[in-house]
């Protein structure tokens, strides 16, 4: 749970940092360009550690992970952040724990007990209630992109968490990035370098954060937590992410924070505390 929480804290700044990077970059270069930077770091780590090439079975799983957390989530979330506030995005992204648990049931063979689903439902209802009371209930086109980001991340988390049990979390994200590099470098590298030449210092900082922390180092702790604690159970720590994101958006972007967010956060924390004690069976 602590490893999961460390990963969540790392990811909580992703939407605000992306919004800062978008002051100089397009959604395409901000969302996929960060993978290019992270892939270079990942290749260096793999070379230094002299890690053997993954098996074909592992490679197929790594491609799924890459599609979810290297390409899908970064692109869809960046596209949405150009159109809605980071606080709005945080509310939709709060559906990740339930989506991750569903993906874990399908991909990782996990079977959470009824108490898990009850506590998850309570946390989800608290988030949806906050969204409606805060005026975010209206449907935006960006919401579809955010939902696509949620589905992408959930698949990447479930498959990557399962694979991390045998490969190690740092290898999962590193190989996923390296496999993605050849497909991204030609269409993305040129526009990225061109746009960064005219970027401000804060835009560089935002892009640097999502490249090094959100896309690379944060996954070390996250996948390690999913591997040793279970995808469904540790995935519940994501219920804290929207409120950490809202806090970061308030501090960094001066976006509003309300009493409703605080009350909803207390309910979510309680649901996570209860849900983490529920049993999660592994399918044979």
N, C-alpha and C positions, 0 to 999 in steps of 0.2 A: 504493500500500500504506500509505503514511503517513496519507493522508486516511482510508482505511478504518480504520486503527488508532485514529485520533482519534475516529471515529464509534463504534467498539466501546467505547472507554474511556467515552464519554458514555453509551452504553446499558448499561454494566455495572452502574451504580448504580440502574437502573430497578426491579428487583425489590425490593431492600432499601428504596428510597425509597417504593415502592408499599406495602410492608408497614407502614411507619411511617405513611403517610397513612391506611391502613385502621383505625388506632386511633380515627379520628373519622369516617371516610367509609365508605359502603357500596361494594362492588365496582363497582356501576353508576356512582355519582357519581365515584369515584376513577378508573375506567377511561375513562369518556367525558367527565367534567368537565374533564379536563386538555386535551382537544381544544378546548373552548370558549375557554379562556385562550389557548392557542396560536393559535387562529383569529383572535382579536382582534389579536395581535401580527403575524400573517401579513398581515392586511388592511392594517394600518398600513404595513408594509414595501412591499406592492404599490402602495399609494396614493402613498407618497413617491417610489418609483422610477418611477411612472407606467407600469406594465407593461401592455401591451395584453392584451385578453381572449384566452384560448386558442382555437384552432380546434376544430371539432366532433370531429375525430379525436383531438386532444390531450385534449379534455374526457372522451371515453370512456375513455381510458387513465388519466386522473386519478381518475375514479370508481373504477376498480379499485384504484389506489393507496390511495385514501381508505378503501375497504372493508377493505384489508389492514392498513395501519399506523396509521390514525386511529381505526377502530372495532374491527376484529377482534382484533388483538394486545393493545391496551390492556384491552379488556373481559375477554377470556378469561384473560389473565395476572393481572389484578386478582382475578377470581373464584377462581383457583387459589391466590393468595397468602393468601387468607383461611383456607385449609384446610391448606396444607403450608408447611414452612420455605422461605426464599429459596434455601438451598443445594440443596434438592431441585428446586426450579424451575430452577435454573441447569443441572442435569444434563440435564433434558429439553430445555431451550432450546438445549443444545449440538448438537442435531440440525439447527439452522438452516443451517449451511453446505451440507450435503448437500441439504437441501430447497431452498435458494436456487439451487444449481447445477442441480437438476432443473427448477425454475421458469424459470431462464435458458435452458435447452435448449428449453423449450416456448414461452415468451413472447418471449425476446430472440434466438432463433436461434443461440445459442452452442453450440459443440461442443468441450468440453474433451478433451484427449488422454488416453490410458490412464493415464499417470503421475499425472495430476490425480486420477483416481478411486481409484487405488491409495493415494496419500498421504491422500486424504480418508477412505478406508475405515480406514486405520491410525488416524487421529485419532478417528474415530467409535468404533472398537473400544476405544481407550484410555478414552474417556469412558464407554462402556457398562460396561467392566470396573471402572472406578472406582465407577460407580453400584451395581453388584452387590456389590462388596467393602465398600461403605459402608453396605449395608443398605437401599438405595433401590430394590431390585429388585422389591419388592412393588407391585402395581398399585393406584393410588389413583384415585378418581373425578376428582380434580384433574388427573391425568395426561392424561385425555382433553381437558380444557380447555387444558392446556399444549400438547398436540399440535395442537389447533385454532389456538392462538396461533402455533405454528411455521409451519403451513401459510399462515395469513393473512399473516404477516410475509414469508415467502418470496415470495409472489405480489407483495406490495407492493414488495419490494426489486427483484425482477426487472423488473417493468414500470416502476417509478420510475427504476431505473438506466438502462434503455434510453431513456426519455423525457428523462432529464437530459442526454443527449448533444446534444440540440437546444434544450432549454429552460433548462438550468442547474439544478443540484440544489436551490437555494434556491427557485426558482419552482415546482418540482414539489411540494415539501412545502407551500409557502404556498398554492398553488391548491387542493391536496387538502384542506387544513384549511378554507379559505373555502367550498368546495363542501359540506363536511360541516356547517357551522355551522347552516344553517336546519333541518336534521333533528334537531339535538341541543339547540338552545337551549330549546325549549318543555318537553320532558320532563325535562331535566337541570338547567337553570339554577336553578329554584326549590329543589329538594332540595339542590343543591350549596351555595347561599348559606346555607340553613338549617343545614346540618351544619357549615359552616365557622365559624359564629358561636360554636359550642361547642368548636372544635378547639384543641388545645394548640399551643404554638409549634413543637414538633418535627413535629407533623402538618402544620402550615402549610408548614414547610420541605420535608418530603417531597413534598407535593403541588406546591409551587412548582418543585421539581427536575424532576419528571416532566412538568410543564406546559411549562416554558421550555426545558429541556435535552433531555430524552428525546423530547418530542413535536415540538420545533421546531429549535433550534439544532444539535443533534447530527446531524440529517439534512442540514444544509448540507454538512458534511464527508463524510458517508457517501455521499450520492448523487453528489457530485462525484468521489469515489474510484471508485465503481462505473462512472461514465460514462467516465472516462479510462483505467481499468485493466481494465475488463471485470467483469461481474457475478460470474462463476464464480471468477475468480482472486482478486479483492479480497474476495469473500465468504468466502474461507478464513480471513481474519483473525478471523472470528466464533468460530473454535475457541478463541481466547484468552478469549472473553467469560465462559464459565462459571467459569473460575478467578479472573478479576478480580471476578466477582460473589461468589464464595465468600469471597475476601479482604475485600471490602467488607462482606459479611454478618458476618464475624468481627469486624471493627473497629467496625461501627455497631450490630449487633444481638447481639453476643456469641455467635453461632452457631459451632459447632465447625469446626476445620480440621485435616486429618490429613496424615500423611506420604504416604498414597496419592494425595492431591490434588496434592501437589508432584511426585511421580513421573509421574503422568498428565499434568501440565502440561508437563513436559520432553518427553515423547513427542509431545504435541500441537504444541509449538513446532517440533520437528524435522520433523514431517509438513508443517506450514505452510511451513517454509523450503524443503522439497523440492518441494512442490506448486506454489509460486508460480513455479517455473521452467518448468513444463509449458506447452506451447503450447495456446492456445484459439482455434479457428477460428470465423469468423463465417459463418453461412449466407447465401448470396447472396439 
